[in-house]
Amino acid sequence: MRHFRLGYANRTLGYRLPDKNRKAGAELRGQLTALGVFRESGHEHLSGSLVIPLFDAQGRVAQLYGRKVRDDLREGTPKHLYLPGPHRGVFNRVALEHAEEVIVCEALIDALTFWSAGYRHVTSAYGVEGVTEELVEAVVASGARVKIAFDRDEAGERGAERLAERLMGRGLEVYRVVFPKGMDANEYAAKVKPATESLGLVLRQARWMGKGEGPAHARASEAPRRGDATR
């Protein structure tokens, strides 16, 4: 929570601002409404959600992701929300800068799952259709081999193939992390414990996505040292 500055939108933001009938309060609410944090109705856009900030290259918050945490939502209520506007920011950007290997997940919760299990060299797209050029550039700049850990479903397979083509076209070695059919990283780690070992296994067994036989060092994902996952 501290490392990624995670939060929870619990409808109390308005109480933490100056009163709306004061100039400072009115200005702040206007700015937050323009950003999409508040809706025009005055309600918090991400209410009831775990909130994950995404940062730009200068360390500024560029986007907010909200994931509803309750299952008793009204039918049709989206569980995944972002602020209006383009997707900007790269999750865990700093960890990519000196990594020999980068894990790219489909969703932020999956990336947090890897990170919590001790695999810190992980980042994420904004969903299977949300691979931004900013993310691709950050991964390419790392120069690392890449392991795509998208969901094991039809959409995830198609998305992994598209991302692999983009990254291999930029000269990177790319592998596919293969979960059991129908699973994503979070579900797999929750069901097959301990997560550090189960995720390490699928990373080591990742399938080469290029032509011919992959490089000899492709299986180098090592399990974190004792204590790494809790630092």
Protein Blocks (a to p, Z undefined) as FASTA:
>chain_A
ZZnopacdehlmmmmpccfkbmklmmmmmmmmmnomacfkopafkgoiacdddddfkopa
fbdcdddfbfkbcehiafbdcdedjdedjehklmmmmccbdcddfbfklmmmmmmnopab
bcddebjklccfklmmmmmmnopacddfbdcdfklmmmmmmmmmmmmmnopacdddddde
hiafklmmmmmccfklmmmmmmmmpccfbehjddfklmmpccddehklmZZ
